Amino acid sequence: MNNLNALLEPGMLVTHPDRPDWGTGQVQSNIGGRITVNFREEGKVVIEGSRVSLVPIFE
């Protein structure tokens, strides 16, 4: 898992760098490098943090 993914906590907003069509997602959990995110346009997705670097949204 990359360093930014390790910092992701429930409630944080993220985007998937390869799937902009999924829209903004809210982190549901981050356990053992498996990040569950509820995306606006795709629904709930489990991301393997070692394979994908999610992009946090800081507002």
PyMOL commands that set and color helices and strands:
alter all, ss='L'
color gray80, all
select helices_A, chain A and resi 3-6+20-22
alter helices_A, ss='H'
color red, helices_A
select strands_A, chain A and resi 13-15+25-31+34-39+43-48+55-56
alter strands_A, ss='S'
color yellow, strands_A
deselect
rebuild
show_as cartoon
